[in-house]
Amino acid sequence: MLRYLSLTLLLCVGVLSLPANATTKLQALEKGQEIPEPEWFKDSFLDLSDDLEEAAEEDKKLVLYYHQAGCPYCYNLITQVFGDPEVSAYMQEHYQLIAFNLWGDRLVTLPDGTEMTEKELAVALKIQYTPTLIFLDAEGTPELRLDGYRHKQQFMKQLAILNGTEKVAIPVATESMGILTVAIEWSNKPVAIQFVTDECEACLLFEGDILERSDSQDLLNGFQQYRINLSVNPLIQLPDGQTVQAREWAKQLGISYYPAWLLLDKQGQEQFRIDAYVRAFHFNTALDYVLGEHYRTQPEFQRYINERADAIREQGRHVDILQ
């Protein structure tokens, strides 16, 4: 696979906070329920070389959108974000968007001639969330990747940063920078690292809601936990002895949403990250995925989360993905 779809995807980093109107309840869907697509989505033969040329002819760029049936976050992206007149007009003016099914069998031809199905491409691109949006530049190189749901304000802010109309926000320091040092050490537990900022309303909502749940705390107790405040910008001492300022580390990691969670195994290898808006079921499933080392037998998180939900339903218990 050539540079057009490099598996090392570039990410745009911005410090985002949840707007006050973002607490609107997301609408749930039935399992497997199909989600209508906006009329302005591109009707493509999935030959990305042709799609890139066609987009360039209209002075637009290409966006790859991964979704799946029954995904409430996809549905709310379509209805609340893409359904907003401002977002819809902006996307139609600047982008051509192609929808890909996470489990789809349609054949996709990459710019270098490589052919694979939608689901094979999803594995190659390490798609772990739906929705996932990958914004390509004129040459077909990924320049922004958004994993998971973003509210309208967050979504438009990321595009503004990408297109240079808005600068990346720098957290305001609340303590002397560089004085506080966080030493990350390994023990017999996996590691959960939370990234927050003082300006992040979403961080406060998350801590006051999901982190107050007993089931979430029970799972987190299985981890060695660290909370890193980028507004304080402490010096991070990594297990290999290297040190790096917290903001720089977050930038290197490509984190684009706060609160973000980095989940590492007992050997210090990243196994999963959460840098999108999620509710308790997805958060707890991610913790269970790493804590139970289920990634060893099921490398695709989306398959694991579906299997976990089905197992709960078989016990006669209700599964509320948006709880």
C-alpha positions, 0 to 999 in steps of 0.5 A: 500500500503506497503513501496514498493510504499509509497505515500511519495516519496523520491526526490533527490535534486540538484541545476541545471542550464540550459545548453546553448544548452538547448534553442533548441525549443521543438517539438509540437504534435497534440492533442492525437498524439501517441508517439513511445516508444524506443525498450529497454522499458520493455515489462511488464505484470505489476506485479511489484513484478515480474518486481523487481525480473527480474530487480535484476537478471540483476543487474538493477533497475526499473523505472516507466514512466508516459506519455500520448498521445499528450504530447510534453514534453513526445515526447521530452523526448523520442526523445531528451533525451532517443534518445541520445546515451549516455543516451540510453546506460546508461539507458539500462545498469542500468535500466528497464523502464516500461511505464504507460499511465496516462489515462490507464486501464491496471491492475497493481499489486503492490508488496503487491498484491494490484491491480489498473488500471494505471490511479488509480495508477497515482492518488494514486501517485499524478502524476500531470505532464507528463512525470513523472519518478519514480526510484525505489531501489532494494526493490521497494522503490522510491528513485528519482522522476522527475516530468516534462521534463529535458534536457539531461544534467539535466537528467544525472546530477540527475542520477549522484547525485542519484548514488553517482558519483556527489555531490549535488551542493551548491549555492555560497553565494553572500551576508552574509548568515543568515542576510537577513530574508524573513518573509512569511505572509498570507493575503487574497491572495494565495501565490506564492514562487519562488526559484532561484539560481545565477548559474541558467541560466534557472532562467534568461531565465524564468524571461526574457521570461515567467515572461515578459508576460502580461498574466503571470503577470496578474495572478501573481498579484493575488498572494502574491509573494516571490522570494527566492535566495538560493545562498543568503540562507536567513533565512525563517520565516514561518507563524507559527513562525518557522525559517529555512534557505532557502536551508534547506527548499528547501531540505525538500520540495524536490525541484529538479529543478530551477526555482521552484514555490510553490503555496499555498492557502490562508490558507498556504496549498500547492496546486501545485508546478512547479519544471520542465521545462515548457512553458507559457501555463503550467505555467499560467494554474498552476497559474489559477488552484490555483488562481481560486481554481479549485483544489476543483472541479478538483483534477487532474491537467492534467484533468484541463489543458486539459479542459482549452485547450479545452475551449480555442479551443471552443472559436476559439482560437489556443492553443500552449502548447509550447508557 
